[in-house]
Amino acid sequence: MLLVIGPGAVGTVLAGYLSAAGRSVRLLCPESALPALSAADEIVIDRVTGGPPLRAPKPLLTTTVNPERVTQIFICVKQPDLESVCDLIPPALPPSVPLVSMLNAPSAVHRLRERFPQHTALPASVLFNAQLLEPFRARVTTVPRIQLPFEHRQVVESFAGTGIRPVRAFGEASAWGKLLLNLSNAIAAVTHSTFRDILSNPLLRASYADLLDEAIRVLRAARIPFRAPLPVSLSAYQMMMRHAGALPWWLARWKWRLAEGAYPSMVSDIAHGRPTEADALNGEIVRVAARAGVDAPLNAKMVTLVEQVGAQRPPRYLSPAELRSALGHHLQT
């Protein structure tokens, strides 16, 4: 039995595709979410690839981990919820059960390995964007893909024939590469922007390019390997963000079918006053920089801006020009 932990957008999409393919799935959720989830008749996922929505049987719901029945665990929560999830995993869970981290931050799998050294903790990268519309109803706004370590055939084969395409991961280098792309999430959050805005607005694109350049410099200084899931080289991607106008947006539309109004979940987190992953993403670059003896002022500033905007009710979003000005004070000359 496959256990999906977390009823958010990613957890709902995973449970839906796996259940529709005939997998035995249970969804672990907090008790507060049980009434709304129990009221739904099925999982419904609207798909950017066209055609009718995916409709799948609703998985069995649980608030605990049954160590006797679980064969794989997919952890689909945000970084602030990771510790509470770890507390739910019982010591009696067989060591053969892999713990697959779907979290954006590479530090998540490190924490799982610390808490559960007897288990195999695997980093997986969610290479699709999804939005939760209501309990057990989600929208996938890109072609659904998941980056997995192919050497662990048990996990990869769980997705065979589901409609979610497994993509080969290259260890933690892939997780760090995904983090580099996710640095733009904070920009979208503080400016209330979509992916199209980030990839086509020149001021937002320049701000992201600065964050990206700084992060790459930090990872190289720390000698951390990284490999971004891109159809072009990372250096070409950096150049495109600087000089190619809206080409990155049209490339994403062509390659991944990125929907017009798609946005990262951090936008919704800010809008609803929830904790964000800015510290786990941009903040991780800051911590790596400190350990390597270098600075990361731009990513540090982004963490501060997310905290400031998120603390306001309602949020007072920054314009692209205001963001550019805020980051400009920290640009190295």
PyMOL commands that set and color helices and strands:
alter all, ss='L'
color gray80, all
select helices_A, chain A and resi 9-20+31-39+79-88+107-115+153-157+172-182+184-191+195-200+202-221+234-243+247-256+265-271+278-292+297-311+320-328
alter helices_A, ss='H'
color red, helices_A
select strands_A, chain A and resi 2-5+25-28+42-47+54-57+60-62+72-75+99-101+121-123+125-126+130-134+137-140+145-148+165-168
alter strands_A, ss='S'
color yellow, strands_A
deselect
rebuild
show_as cartoon
